Amino acid sequence: MIRTRYYIGLTTRHGEPVSHEMQEQAIECCASAYSGGCTAYYVEGCWRGQRERTLILEAMTDDRLPDIARQLGMLADQDTVLWTAEPVTAGFVKVRA
């Protein structure tokens, strides 16, 4: 499996905050691209010497989907979106029958 992460700054390329609605749309975009869903978490990052809130979307898949980064960047009005992909050993454990 491959763990893919997308790092989206929550300040637009024009210096405005990314709206809550845009953030929700980005999460939905990622979740729909990965039929198994995704995990979203907020962190504080640094870009070009400035601190900013950052949304990280993480998904497990068998494929790399770099085009999703472009879609997420358009939703959040970004110049760039960092994406990473790394192979991991993972699986699901059935808890209840």
C-alpha positions, 0 to 999 in steps of 0.5 A, a space after each residue: 500500500 501507499 500512504 499519500 499526504 497532501 499539505 494545503 496551506 490555509 492562507 490563499 495565494 492572495 493572503 486571505 484565509 481559506 474558508 471553512 467551506 473550501 476546507 470541507 470541499 478539499 476534504 470531500 475531494 480527497 475522500 471521494 478520490 480514495 474510495 476508502 476515505 481519508 484522514 484530515 488533520 490540522 497543523 501549524 506549518 511554515 512556508 517561505 518563512 511565514 507560519 500558517 495553519 495547514 490542512 494535511 489530508 492522508 489516504 492509503 491506496 494502491 495508486 499514487 494520485 498526484 492530480 488530486 494535489 492540483 485539484 486541492 490547490 485550485 479549491 484552496 486558491 494555492 500556488 503550490 500543494 506539496 504531496 508525498 507518497 511512501 510505501 507502507 505495510 498496512 492492512 485492515 483488521 476486522 474487529 467485529 463479525 
